[in-house]
Amino acid sequence: MARQLHPDAITLDVMMPHMDGWTVLTALKADPELAAIPVVMLTMVDERNLGYALGTSDYLTKPIERDLLVRVLTKYQPHLVSNRVLVITADSSDRIELRQLLEREGWTVVETEQGAGALEQIAIAQPDVLLLDLMLPDLDGFEVIAQIRSHPTWKSLPIVVLTAQELTATERLKLSGSVEQIIQKHSQNLEQTLKELQQLVATAVDFNVDIPVDLTPENKP
């Protein structure tokens, strides 16, 4: 089962029929495919030193306290970030380029060419970040941002604006505090920008905080 499932952790008793826990533990740690899986011993046999010598990650003796077991297993719970990005732009060539670059970096990409379609997609499955063009055929990007920020469960969703237009000071002020970053299309290497974006979004997802960005004209990205 360990070879089939590749679990995040294994809990193992010592007293078992046919093959005892020490034999199982030794076999797990001798198998290169399985050796890195943390093994937590849960047993009545108080042989803690032997368990650690054979490679166990933690050793708990029965009766097992629920809270203690949860705390131990939480250490081996993987950090899950879905890396799902919603790309919103009417420019089909931009969508193709962004999809190729993002998927190469491990993102799951959903795309739409309309603002209303973006709101529908967010309602279906909230992404980790939005890449939003301000020039859309139905709702403009400012309206999309306003609707997202007024929604109780979407208001902390990270938004990165993609735009080919020169933003006025008034427009930048309007975006200030509502978006994480403004990327001027074709003003810099897009691939490098996306790598920086990966770190930006990871921070936002990990800590669920807004990332302050100076959007004044003299500090334009």
N, C-alpha and C positions, 0 to 999 in steps of 0.2 A: 504493500500500500504506500509506503514511503516513496518508492521509485515511481509509482503511478501518479501520486498526488503532489509530491514535492511540497509538503506543508511548511508553514512558517515556523512551526515548533512542534515537538513531539513530547507528550507526557508518557512516562514509562514506569511501570511497576517492576519490582524484582521478582516477586512470587507469582509465576505463571506456569501453566502446564507446557510440556514438550520442550520449551526453550526459556530459560530464566532471563530476567532483565539484563544481567551482566553480559550474557552472551549476545543479546540483541544490541546492547549499547556498543560492545566491541565490534560487532559486524557493521553497525551504522558508521562508526568512526573510521573503519578500515575501507569503506567504500568512497572513492573520490567524488562520486555523484551526490552522496548524502552527507558527507562528513561535516559540511558547514551548517547543517540544520541544527538549531539549538535543541538539546534534550533536557527535559526537566524530570527528575526522578520523583515519583509520588509513591511512597512505599512505607510499610511498617518496619522494614529492615534499616536499622540505624548504622549504615556503613558509609557515612558522608565522605570520609577520606578516600575510600575505594572508588566511590562514584566520581569524585573530582579527578582522581588519577586516571580514570578510564575516559574522561572527556565530557562528563555531564556539565551543563551550564548552570543548573540550580538543583538543589536537593531539598525536598520537603518530606517530612514524615507524617504519616497518618496518625490521628484524624486530621484531614486537611481543612484549614480555615478558608472559607470562600474568599474573603477580602484579600488574604495573603496570596492565594492562587491567582486572583485577578491581577494583583500588583506585579507578580512575577511574570505572568504571560504578557502583560502590557509592554514589558521591555522588549519583547520580540515581535510585537505587532508592526508590520511594515507601515512606513509613512506613505499614504496614498494620495497622490495628486493626479487628477485625471488628465490635466493638460488639454482641455477641450476649448477650442477657440472658435468664435463666431466672426466670420469675415463679412462685412457689409459694404459693398461697393457696386456701383452700376457698371464699372469698367471691367469687361470680361478678361482682358489681358492681365489686369492687376490681380483678379481673382485666381487666375491660373498660376501666376508667378508666386503669389503669396501661399497658395496651397502647396506648391512644390517645395518651397523653402521651409514652410512650417512642418509639413509631414516628414521632411528629412531630419528635422530637429526633434521628432517624436510627438508632435502635436496631433490631436484628432481635430480635423477641420470640418466645420459646417459653414456654408456660405449662402448668401442671399443678396439680391440686387436692390431690394426695397426696404424702406424703413419699417413699414407695417409687417413685412415678412420677418424682419429681425425681432420685433416684439412677439410675434407668434412663436418663433423658434425659442426665445428665452422662456416663454411660458411652458413649452413642451419639455425642455431640459436646459436648466440654467448653465451656461458655459463658465469657464474660469476667467475668461477675458473676452472683450469685444475689440475688434479692429474696425473702426467706423470711418467711412468717408463722409464728409459733410455734404457733398453734392449727390443727392438721390432723387429719383424721378417722382416720388410721392411725398413723403415727409422728408424734410431736410434733417441733417444730422443734429442740429440744435434741438429740434422738436423730439427726436428720438432720445437724446440725452435727457431732456426735461421729463419725458414720460418715465424713463428708467429711474431717475433720481426721485421721482414722486411716488414710486411703487415701494411698499414697505419691505418686501423681500429682495428687491433688486438694487436698492440704493447704494450698497457697498460694492457692487459689481465693478471690477476694474475696466475702464474704457480708455483705449488709445485711439486718438484721432489721426486719420490719414487724410491729407488734403493737398491738392495741387494749387489751391488759391492762396494769395497773400492775405492773411488775416489782418483786419484792422485792430487797433488798440481796443476798440469797443468789443469786438468779437472775442479777442483774447481774454478780456475781463469777464465776458459772459461765460467762457469755458473754465476760467480759474476756479479751482475747488471742485469741479465736476468731472475732470478727466485726469488720468495719471500722466499722460504725455501727449505731445503733438509731434507728429512726424511729417515733415514737408516732403511730399513725394519727389523722388529723384534728386533730393538735395544732398543725400549721403548714401553710402553703401547700404542697401536694404538688408542684405544678409547679416551684416554686422549689427544693424539696428535690431534685427529679430533675435540675435543672440543676447543682446542687452535686455530685450523685452522678456526673454525666458527668465532671467534673474529677477526682473521687476515683478513679474506675475507670481513667481515662486514666493517672493516676500509677501505679496498681498494675500496669497492663499494661506501661507503658513500662519500669519499673524492677524489676518482679517482686519487690516487697517488701511486707511487711505494713505497714499504716498504723495507727499506734498511736491508740487512742481512749480517752479517759477516760470510764469507764462508772460512776463513782461517783454516788450519788443526787443530790448537789448539783450535778453537771454533766450532769444528764439532758438529752438533746436536746429 
